[in-house]
Amino acid sequence: MNPSSQSKQSFADIFHAFTGGAKDMDGRQFVKLAKDCSLLDKKVTTTDIDLIFAKVKDKSVRKITFAQFQQALDLIATKKGTTKEDIIKQIEMTGGPHFHGTKAENVRLHDDKSTYTGVYAQGGPTTVDQKPSSLSNF
């Protein structure tokens, strides 16, 4: 196996990583790839990425194949004023999608149990009675 076919394989793997294992890529995934791989700049914006996606996809479908994806990379390279190989190297260096989640901020009165008051300072309410009640006392 020569080195160029190995890089094409890893490039295809990255494509499939962004598609979630599917054989086709939709517009949202294409924009995520452009953002995660730092393809966006003053020359290429998210609007340009959307327009390039619309240009290479078939009219009757909402996704692009791997071959259409490579055509889109040609258009991105032309728009950026670079070569397709440079774009591919940039994508390969990324290695796949980056997932960014949100993390809740600390809330002093909620997270610090020393500030609890009332029944919550004693551990909170319970649904189990401490001593069973008896009706025979009446």
N, C-alpha and C positions, 0 to 999 in steps of 0.2 A: 504494500500500500504506500503510495507516494504521499509526501507531506501536504500537497494541495488538496487531495481528496479527503485527508483527515481534517483540514480546516473547514472544508465544505460540510463535512458531517457535523462538526461542532456548531457550525453556523446554522445548519438545519435543526439541530437540537435546541438552539436558542430560540429559533422561530417557534418550534413546538412548545417550548416552555412558556412563551408569551401567549400562545393560543390555549394553554391549559391541556395540551395533548391532542387537540383537534387538528385536522389537516388544513383547515381554513382559518383565516384571521379576520375579525370584524374591525370596524373603524375605531372603536374604543380601545381595543388591544393594540392597534397600529399607533395610535396617539400615545398610549402608555409606553410602547417600545421607544418612540421618538424622545419622550421625556426622560425615561430611565437611562437611555444611551447617550444623553446630552447632544442630541441632533438639533435641538432648537437653539436659535440665536437670532440676531437682528435680520439675517437674510432668510431664515426659514422659521415661520411661526406655526402655531397649532392650526391656524386657518389654512396655511399652505399645505400642511400635512393632510388635512381633511380634503382639500382639493386634489391633491396627488392621489389619495386613496380613491376618490370618486372617478378620477381619470383612468386608472388602471383596472378597476373592477368591471365585471360584466354588468350590463344594464339591468338584467333580470334578477341578480342576486345581491346580497348585502355583505358578502365576504370575498376575500381574495385568496388565491392559491399561492403556493410557494413561488411559482414562476412569475405570477403577477407581483408578488412582493419584491422580487429581484428587479422587475421593471420599475417599481416605485422607488427603489434605491437608486437607480440610474437617474430618475427625475430629481430626487433629493440632492444627489451629487452635483447635477447640473445647476440647480438652484443655489447651492452653497459655493459653487466654483471649485470643486475638488473632484477626486476620482471615486468611482464606486468601490474600489479596493480599500480606500481610506475609510469610507463609511462602514464597510464590512469589518475592518479591523477594530473600529470604534465599538461596533455592536458586539464583536467577539470579546473585547476587553471587559465589557460589562458583565458577561457571563449569564445573564438571565434577568428576569424581573425582580424589582425591589419592592417589598411590601412595607408600607408605612401605616401603622395604626395610630390611633389617638390614645393618649393616656390621661386619665382624670387627674386633676390637681388635688392636692391635699386640702381638706376642709377641717379647720381646727376643731370646731365644735362637734363634728361627726367622728373624726378619726382619733381624737385624743380622749380616751375613756375616763381620764381624771376629771374632765369637765362635765360628765354626765350628772344629771340630777334626778331626784325622785326614785321611782321604782327601777329605772334603768341603771342607777348607780349601784343597786343591789343585785344586778344581773338580769334584769328585765322581767316582764310578766310571765306567768306560767299558766298553762291550761290544766294542770293537774293540781288538785287540792292537796294541802299538806296533811290534813286529818279528815278522814271520811266523815261526812255529816250523817247524823242519825235522826230519824223522825220519831224514835221511841221516847225521846225526852218530852214530848208534848203531851 
